[in-house]
Amino acid sequence: MFLSKKPKEKDLEPKSQVIEGITRLICTAKHQNTMLRVSIDGVEWNDVKFFQLAAQWPTHVKYLPVGIFGYSKT
């Protein structure tokens, strides 16, 4: 067992970040055998391996909020 010298603080506060100039966003799970649950505009898809978002909207979208949530199947 490894004990670090400094106690790690758990960051439970939500983080907000603005990144400009993104043309495509690809999301995958950390492990290959882990599936994602994706919710877009209230519609949910289960057991998704990856998904991508592209900046090809018919209007000028200035901000696209993306939320990342963790859950486990029990």
N, CA, C and O atoms as a MOPAC input file, in Angstrom:
PM7 MOZYME 1SCF
protein

 N      0.84600 1    -1.17400 1     0.00000 1
 C      0.00000 1     0.00000 1     0.00000 1
 C      0.88800 1     1.23200 1     0.00000 1
 O      1.88300 1     1.28000 1     0.72400 1
 N      0.54100 1     2.22600 1    -0.80200 1
 C      1.32500 1     3.44700 1    -0.91800 1
 C      0.61000 1     4.57500 1    -0.19300 1
 O     -0.57000 1     4.82400 1    -0.43700 1
 N      1.31600 1     5.25300 1     0.69100 1
 C      0.75600 1     6.40900 1     1.37800 1
 C      1.46400 1     7.65400 1     0.87800 1
 O      2.68900 1     7.75700 1     0.94300 1
 N      0.69000 1     8.58800 1     0.38400 1
 C      1.30000 1     9.81400 1    -0.12700 1
 C      1.67900 1    10.73100 1     1.02800 1
 O      1.15500 1    10.60500 1     2.13500 1
 N      2.59500 1    11.65200 1     0.75600 1
 C      3.05400 1    12.56900 1     1.78500 1
 C      1.99400 1    13.61600 1     2.10500 1
 O      1.80300 1    13.98900 1     3.26200 1
 N      1.30400 1    14.08700 1     1.05700 1
 C      0.27000 1    15.09200 1     1.25800 1
 C     -1.10100 1    14.43500 1     1.16000 1
 O     -1.32700 1    13.59200 1     0.29200 1
 N     -2.01000 1    14.81400 1     2.04200 1
 C     -3.37200 1    14.27300 1     1.89100 1
 C     -4.03100 1    14.86900 1     0.64900 1
 O     -3.94300 1    16.07200 1     0.40100 1
 N     -4.68500 1    14.01600 1    -0.11900 1
 C     -5.34600 1    14.49400 1    -1.32900 1
 C     -6.70800 1    15.06300 1    -0.96600 1
 O     -7.46600 1    14.46900 1    -0.20000 1
 N     -7.00100 1    16.23100 1    -1.53500 1
 C     -8.30900 1    16.82800 1    -1.31500 1
 C     -9.24700 1    16.35400 1    -2.41600 1
 O     -8.91000 1    16.39300 1    -3.59900 1
 N    -10.40300 1    15.91500 1    -2.01400 1
 C    -11.39000 1    15.50000 1    -3.00600 1
 C    -12.12000 1    16.73700 1    -3.50200 1
 O    -12.70700 1    17.48000 1    -2.71600 1
 N    -12.07800 1    16.95200 1    -4.80100 1
 C    -12.72600 1    18.10900 1    -5.40000 1
 C    -14.14100 1    17.71600 1    -5.79900 1
 O    -14.35100 1    17.11000 1    -6.84900 1
 N    -15.10300 1    18.06100 1    -4.96400 1
 C    -16.48500 1    17.71200 1    -5.22900 1
 C    -17.25000 1    18.85000 1    -5.89100 1
 O    -18.39900 1    18.66900 1    -6.29400 1
 N    -16.63800 1    19.99800 1    -6.00600 1
 C    -17.29100 1    21.12700 1    -6.65000 1
 C    -17.30000 1    20.93400 1    -8.15900 1
 O    -16.31000 1    20.47700 1    -8.73100 1
 N    -18.41300 1    21.28100 1    -8.81100 1
 C    -18.43800 1    21.16900 1   -10.27500 1
 C    -17.45300 1    22.14500 1   -10.90500 1
 O    -17.27500 1    23.26700 1   -10.43000 1
 N    -16.82500 1    21.70100 1   -11.97100 1
 C    -15.86600 1    22.54900 1   -12.66600 1
 C    -16.51500 1    23.08500 1   -13.93300 1
 O    -17.24700 1    22.36600 1   -14.61200 1
 N    -16.25200 1    24.32400 1   -14.24600 1
 C    -16.77500 1    24.93200 1   -15.46200 1
 C    -15.59600 1    25.41200 1   -16.29000 1
 O    -14.66600 1    26.02300 1   -15.76500 1
 N    -15.64000 1    25.13400 1   -17.57900 1
 C    -14.52600 1    25.47800 1   -18.44300 1
 C    -15.07100 1    25.85000 1   -19.81500 1
 O    -15.97000 1    25.18000 1   -20.32400 1
 N    -14.54300 1    26.90000 1   -20.41600 1
 C    -14.93600 1    27.31500 1   -21.75800 1
 C    -13.74200 1    27.11300 1   -22.67700 1
 O    -12.65400 1    27.62700 1   -22.41900 1
 N    -13.95400 1    26.36100 1   -23.75100 1
 C    -12.89600 1    26.08900 1   -24.72200 1
 C    -13.39500 1    26.53800 1   -26.08600 1
 O    -14.47200 1    26.12800 1   -26.51800 1
 N    -12.63300 1    27.36500 1   -26.76000 1
 C    -13.05000 1    27.88200 1   -28.06300 1
 C    -12.34000 1    27.15200 1   -29.19300 1
 O    -11.25500 1    26.60400 1   -29.00300 1
 N    -12.95800 1    27.14700 1   -30.36800 1
 C    -12.33100 1    26.60800 1   -31.56700 1
 C    -12.44400 1    25.10800 1   -31.73000 1
 O    -11.68800 1    24.52300 1   -32.50600 1
 N    -13.36400 1    24.46100 1   -31.02400 1
 C    -13.53400 1    23.01300 1   -31.16000 1
 C    -14.43400 1    22.73600 1   -32.35600 1
 O    -15.50700 1    23.32800 1   -32.47400 1
 N    -14.01000 1    21.84400 1   -33.24300 1
 C    -14.84400 1    21.46900 1   -34.37900 1
 C    -15.47900 1    20.10200 1   -34.19900 1
 O    -16.50600 1    19.81400 1   -34.81400 1
 N    -14.88500 1    19.25000 1   -33.36400 1
 C    -15.45500 1    17.93100 1   -33.10600 1
 C    -15.04800 1    17.47500 1   -31.71400 1
 O    -13.91800 1    17.69600 1   -31.27800 1
 N    -15.97300 1    16.84500 1   -31.03100 1
 C    -15.72900 1    16.32500 1   -29.69400 1
 C    -16.09300 1    14.84800 1   -29.69800 1
 O    -17.23100 1    14.49200 1   -30.00400 1
 N    -15.14300 1    13.98800 1   -29.36100 1
 C    -15.36600 1    12.54400 1   -29.33500 1
 C    -15.25100 1    12.06900 1   -27.89000 1
 O    -14.26700 1    12.36300 1   -27.21000 1
 N    -16.25100 1    11.33900 1   -27.42800 1
 C    -16.27900 1    10.85800 1   -26.04900 1
 C    -16.28700 1     9.33700 1   -26.02300 1
 O    -17.08500 1     8.69900 1   -26.71000 1
 N    -15.39600 1     8.76400 1   -25.22500 1
 C    -15.34300 1     7.32100 1   -25.02400 1
 C    -15.15200 1     7.05400 1   -23.53600 1
 O    -14.79500 1     7.95300 1   -22.77500 1
 N    -15.39000 1     5.82300 1   -23.13300 1
 C    -15.15700 1     5.43900 1   -21.74700 1
 C    -13.66200 1     5.21000 1   -21.53500 1
 O    -12.91300 1     4.99300 1   -22.48700 1
 N    -13.25000 1     5.26100 1   -20.29300 1
 C    -11.84200 1     5.06800 1   -19.97000 1
 C    -11.38200 1     3.64600 1   -20.28100 1
 O    -10.25500 1     3.44000 1   -20.73100 1
 N    -12.24800 1     2.67300 1   -20.04500 1
 C    -11.93100 1     1.27700 1   -20.31700 1
 C    -12.78700 1     0.78600 1   -21.47000 1
 O    -13.94900 1     1.17300 1   -21.59200 1
 N    -12.22400 1    -0.05400 1   -22.30700 1
 C    -12.88500 1    -0.49900 1   -23.52800 1
 C    -14.18100 1    -1.27100 1   -23.26300 1
 O    -15.12400 1    -1.17800 1   -24.04800 1
 N    -14.23400 1    -2.02000 1   -22.18000 1
 C    -15.42800 1    -2.82200 1   -21.90400 1
 C    -16.50100 1    -2.05900 1   -21.13100 1
 O    -17.52400 1    -2.64500 1   -20.77600 1
 N    -16.29900 1    -0.78000 1   -20.86300 1
 C    -17.27600 1     0.04100 1   -20.16100 1
 C    -18.16800 1     0.75100 1   -21.17300 1
 O    -17.67800 1     1.38700 1   -22.10500 1
 N    -19.46600 1     0.64000 1   -20.98400 1
 C    -20.42200 1     1.29200 1   -21.86800 1
 C    -20.89200 1     2.59800 1   -21.23500 1
 O    -20.85800 1     2.75100 1   -20.01400 1
 N    -21.32400 1     3.52300 1   -22.05900 1
 C    -21.78800 1     4.82500 1   -21.60100 1
 C    -23.30600 1     4.89500 1   -21.65200 1
 O    -23.94700 1     4.18300 1   -22.42500 1
 N    -23.86600 1     5.75100 1   -20.83200 1
 C    -25.27800 1     6.11400 1   -20.93000 1
 C    -25.29800 1     7.57100 1   -21.37400 1
 O    -24.77500 1     8.44200 1   -20.67900 1
 N    -25.89700 1     7.83600 1   -22.51900 1
 C    -25.88500 1     9.17300 1   -23.10900 1
 C    -27.30100 1     9.73200 1   -23.08900 1
 O    -28.25200 1     9.04900 1   -23.46900 1
 N    -27.43400 1    10.97100 1   -22.64600 1
 C    -28.72600 1    11.64800 1   -22.63100 1
 C    -28.60100 1    12.94100 1   -23.42500 1
 O    -27.80600 1    13.81400 1   -23.07500 1
 N    -29.38800 1    13.06700 1   -24.49700 1
 C    -29.37200 1    14.26900 1   -25.33300 1
 C    -30.80400 1    14.74800 1   -25.48600 1
 O    -31.66300 1    14.01400 1   -25.97600 1
 N    -31.05900 1    15.97200 1   -25.07000 1
 C    -32.39700 1    16.57100 1   -25.14400 1
 C    -33.45900 1    15.68000 1   -24.50700 1
 O    -34.57500 1    15.58000 1   -25.01800 1
 N    -33.12100 1    15.03800 1   -23.40400 1
 C    -34.07700 1    14.21900 1   -22.68000 1
 C    -34.24300 1    12.80100 1   -23.19200 1
 O    -34.99000 1    12.02300 1   -22.59900 1
 N    -33.56900 1    12.44300 1   -24.27500 1
 C    -33.63700 1    11.08600 1   -24.81900 1
 C    -32.38100 1    10.34100 1   -24.38200 1
 O    -31.26800 1    10.83100 1   -24.57500 1
 N    -32.55800 1     9.14500 1   -23.78700 1
 C    -31.41300 1     8.38200 1   -23.28100 1
 C    -31.11300 1     7.16500 1   -24.13900 1
 O    -32.01500 1     6.47500 1   -24.61300 1
 N    -29.82100 1     6.92200 1   -24.32600 1
 C    -29.33100 1     5.71700 1   -24.99000 1
 C    -28.39800 1     5.01900 1   -24.01200 1
 O    -27.52500 1     5.65200 1   -23.41800 1
 N    -28.58300 1     3.71800 1   -23.84800 1
 C    -27.73500 1     2.92500 1   -22.95900 1
 C    -26.76200 1     2.08600 1   -23.77100 1
 O    -26.97500 1     1.84400 1   -24.95900 1
 N    -25.70400 1     1.64800 1   -23.12500 1
 C    -24.69600 1     0.76300 1   -23.72300 1
 C    -24.07300 1     1.34800 1   -24.98400 1
 O    -23.97000 1     0.67100 1   -26.00700 1
 N    -23.65900 1     2.61300 1   -24.90500 1
 C    -23.02000 1     3.31000 1   -26.02200 1
 C    -21.51000 1     3.18100 1   -25.85900 1
 O    -20.99200 1     3.42800 1   -24.77000 1
 N    -20.79200 1     2.80000 1   -26.91500 1
 C    -19.33000 1     2.67600 1   -26.85300 1
 C    -18.64500 1     4.03100 1   -26.99400 1
 O    -17.69000 1     4.32000 1   -26.27400 1
 N    -19.12700 1     4.86700 1   -27.92000 1
 C    -18.58500 1     6.21000 1   -28.07800 1
 C    -19.63100 1     7.06900 1   -28.77200 1
 O    -20.57300 1     6.55900 1   -29.37900 1
 N    -19.45000 1     8.38200 1   -28.67200 1
 C    -20.28300 1     9.28900 1   -29.45400 1
 C    -19.45700 1    10.52000 1   -29.77700 1
 O    -18.45600 1    10.80700 1   -29.12100 1
 N    -19.89100 1    11.24000 1   -30.79600 1
 C    -19.17500 1    12.45900 1   -31.16800 1
 C    -20.16000 1    13.57200 1   -31.45400 1
 O    -21.29100 1    13.33700 1   -31.87900 1
 N    -19.70700 1    14.78000 1   -31.21400 1
 C    -20.46800 1    15.98200 1   -31.51900 1
 C    -19.67100 1    16.77900 1   -32.53500 1
 O    -18.45700 1    16.93200 1   -32.39500 1
 N    -20.34200 1    17.28100 1   -33.54600 1
 C    -19.66800 1    18.09000 1   -34.55900 1
 C    -20.30000 1    19.47700 1   -34.59300 1
 O    -21.49800 1    19.62900 1   -34.35300 1
 N    -19.49600 1    20.47300 1   -34.88800 1
 C    -19.95800 1    21.86200 1   -34.92100 1
 C    -20.54700 1    22.19100 1   -36.28600 1
 O    -20.01100 1    23.02600 1   -37.01500 1
 N    -21.63600 1    21.54500 1   -36.62700 1
 C    -22.28200 1    21.78600 1   -37.91700 1
 C    -23.75300 1    22.10300 1   -37.70600 1
 O    -24.62300 1    21.45700 1   -38.29100 1
 N    -24.03000 1    23.09300 1   -36.87300 1
 C    -25.39900 1    23.47600 1   -36.59200 1
 C    -25.86000 1    24.50400 1   -37.62000 1
 O    -25.04400 1    25.27300 1   -38.12900 1
 N    -27.16600 1    24.53000 1   -37.93600 1
 C    -27.66600 1    25.50400 1   -38.90600 1
 C    -27.70300 1    26.92800 1   -38.35600 1
 O    -27.84900 1    27.88000 1   -39.12300 1
 N    -27.57500 1    27.08300 1   -37.06200 1
 C    -27.56700 1    28.41500 1   -36.45800 1
 C    -26.21900 1    28.64500 1   -35.79000 1
 O    -25.39500 1    27.73600 1   -35.69300 1
 N    -26.01300 1    29.84100 1   -35.34400 1
 C    -24.75200 1    30.17300 1   -34.66200 1
 C    -24.87100 1    29.81600 1   -33.17900 1
 O    -25.36500 1    30.61000 1   -32.37900 1
 N    -24.42400 1    28.63800 1   -32.82900 1
 C    -24.44500 1    28.19700 1   -31.43800 1
 C    -23.19200 1    28.73700 1   -30.77100 1
 O    -22.07700 1    28.48100 1   -31.22600 1
 N    -23.38000 1    29.48400 1   -29.69200 1
 C    -22.22400 1    30.05100 1   -29.00500 1
 C    -21.71600 1    29.13200 1   -27.90800 1
 O    -20.50800 1    29.04200 1   -27.68900 1
 N    -22.61300 1    28.45200 1   -27.22000 1
 C    -22.21600 1    27.58600 1   -26.11800 1
 C    -22.96800 1    26.26900 1   -26.21600 1
 O    -24.16100 1    26.25300 1   -26.51900 1
 N    -22.28800 1    25.18200 1   -25.96600 1
 C    -22.90100 1    23.85700 1   -25.91400 1
 C    -22.50400 1    23.22700 1   -24.58600 1
 O    -21.39500 1    22.71000 1   -24.45100 1
 N    -23.39900 1    23.26800 1   -23.60800 1
 C    -23.05100 1    22.67500 1   -22.32100 1
 C    -22.96600 1    21.15400 1   -22.42300 1
 O    -23.84200 1    20.51200 1   -23.00200 1
 N    -21.92100 1    20.59600 1   -21.86400 1
 C    -21.72200 1    19.14600 1   -21.83200 1
 C    -21.51800 1    18.75700 1   -20.37900 1
 O    -20.67100 1    19.32600 1   -19.68900 1
 N    -22.29300 1    17.79100 1   -19.91700 1
 C    -22.15500 1    17.31000 1   -18.54400 1
 C    -21.63800 1    15.88900 1   -18.53700 1
 O    -22.03700 1    15.07300 1   -19.36700 1
 N    -20.76000 1    15.59100 1   -17.61300 1
 C    -20.21700 1    14.24300 1   -17.47000 1
 C    -20.62700 1    13.73300 1   -16.09200 1
 O    -20.32600 1    14.35200 1   -15.07100 1
 N    -21.31900 1    12.59300 1   -16.08200 1
 C    -21.80600 1    12.01300 1   -14.84200 1
 C    -21.27900 1    10.60100 1   -14.71800 1
 O    -21.12100 1     9.90600 1   -15.72100 1
 N    -21.01100 1    10.17900 1   -13.52500 1
 C    -20.57900 1     8.80700 1   -13.30100 1
 C    -21.70200 1     8.00400 1   -12.66900 1
 O    -22.42400 1     8.50700 1   -11.80800 1
 N    -21.84800 1     6.75900 1   -13.09400 1
 C    -22.82200 1     5.86700 1   -12.48600 1
 C    -22.33100 1     4.44100 1   -12.64500 1
 O    -21.45200 1     4.15800 1   -13.46000 1
 N    -22.90100 1     3.56000 1   -11.86600 1
 C    -22.53400 1     2.15500 1   -11.99200 1
 C    -23.79700 1     1.31400 1   -12.06700 1
 O    -24.79700 1     1.61600 1   -11.41600 1
 N    -23.74200 1     0.25100 1   -12.86800 1
 C    -24.87600 1    -0.66900 1   -12.95100 1
 C    -24.85600 1    -1.55100 1   -11.71300 1
 O    -23.82700 1    -2.13500 1   -11.37500 1
 N    -25.99500 1    -1.64600 1   -11.03700 1
 C    -26.06700 1    -2.50800 1    -9.85200 1
 C    -27.20300 1    -3.48400 1    -9.97200 1
 O    -27.42100 1    -4.29200 1    -9.07000 1

